[in-house]
Every structure is written in C-alpha cells, then in structure tokens.
Amino acid sequence: MDKLTCKPVSHDHEEFLRKTKKDEEFRKEYEASPVYTLIRQLLLARQHSGLTQEAIARKIGTTKSAVSRLESAGKHIPSITNLRKYAEAVGCGFEIKLVPQKNSLEYRLIHE
C-alpha cells in the first residue's frame, strides 16, 4: 500500500474574509451570526492582549491546539468554563446575556 503524505495548505483567514465579505449576502450572514461574533471577540481580545495562542494555553492550562479550536467556528462547542478562563487570560470579563427577540412581549414593552 502506498504511503500517504500530507502537505500543509496555507490559509490566510483575514484575506479569506476580505474576499468573501465582498459578497453582500455572505457579509450580512457573517456579521449577524452569534458564533462569528464570539469568534471575532475572542480574536480581538487576544490581539489587544498581545498574547499568542501558546501563551494563552499556558495561562489556562491547555494546549495551543485547544485554544485554536476555541477561536475557530468548527464543530467544537466550547464550554463556559473554557470561555471564562480564556477571557481572564486575555484580561477580559466574561458574561452571557439572553437578549429578548424583537417579536417578544418584553422587547416590545421596552422599545415602544
């Protein structure tokens, strides 16, 4: 049997987003998605902290690959505990909010 080899494929996520956000429909969906909102917040917080994924991993007692999964929108669903630890590592607080939907009674009472 032939030996399989893997060659890494380079990927510039920022360049990917620049190109895909030119598509108006994609841009609207991306910006409205709670998952991508969270990911943008994680990445911005890490950028502002000046820490690498490796540094955050050391601070919260995990691996760089676990931090990478936390910062991606894959199949992985991060735990609240890990999100809280990540927030603390980058010098942020962590809160979860339930926001009334526009068609709910609470929303209408507040905004009418």
N, C-alpha and C positions, 0 to 999 in steps of 0.2 A: 504494500500500500504506500502511496506517495505521502511524503511528509508535508503537512500543511504549514505554511508560514503566514504570519500576519504582518502587514506593513501598515504603520500608523498613517492615518489620514489627517492632514492638518485641517483645523476648523477655527475660523475667527468668528466667534459668536457676535461680536459687535458689528462686524462687516455684514454678517448674515442678516442681522436686524435692520441695518441701514437699507439693505436691498429689499427685504420683504416689507418693510414699513412703507415703501413707495406704493404698495398695493393698499388702497384705501380700506377695503373690506378687512384685510388681514390686520391692518393697523388698529382699526376700531375694536376688533375682537381681542387682539393682544392687550390693548390698554384697558379693556373692560374686565379682563379675566382676573379673578381674585388670586389665582395661582401665580400668574405672572406678576401681579402687583407685589405679592410676597417676595418673589424671587428678586425683583428689582430692588426692593427694600433691603434684602439681605446683602446683595452685591454692593449697593451704595454704602451701607453701614460698614462693610468690610473695607471698601475703598477709603472711606473717611477715617477709619481707624488706623489705616496704614499697615494692617496685618496681612500676612499671607494665609492661604488655606492651612499650610503646615503649622503656622504659629497658633491659629485658632484651634486646630486639632490638639496641639499640646496643652493649651489652656483648658480645654473642656474634656480632656482625657479620651480622645478618639483618634481616628486615622484621617489622613488627608483625603482619602477616597470617600470617607463618610461625610466630610464637610463638602466635598464636591457634589455628592448625591443630594445633600441638603440644599445646595444652591442651584440645583437643576430641576427641571419640570418633568422628570421621568416618572416611572411607575412607583417610585419610593414616596411614601407618605411619612413626613417627619413627625416625631412625637412632640407634644407640647414641652416636655422636659428638655429635649434637644434644642428646640427653638429658643427656650428661655436661656439655656446655657450659652448658645451662640450669641444671643442678644447681650448677655452680660460680658462675654469675651470681647465684643467689639464696642463696649461702653454704652450700650443702649438699654432702655427698659423694654419690657415685653408685656403687651396687653392683647386681649382678644375682645372684640366687640361684636355684638349682634346688632345689625342695623335694620330698622324696620323697612320693609319693601314699600315702594311708592303706592301700591294699592291697598296697604293695610290701614286699619282704622287709626292706629297710633300715628302713622305718618301723616294722614290727612288732618288729624286734630292738631298736630304740631305746625304744619305748613299751610293751613288755611286761615 
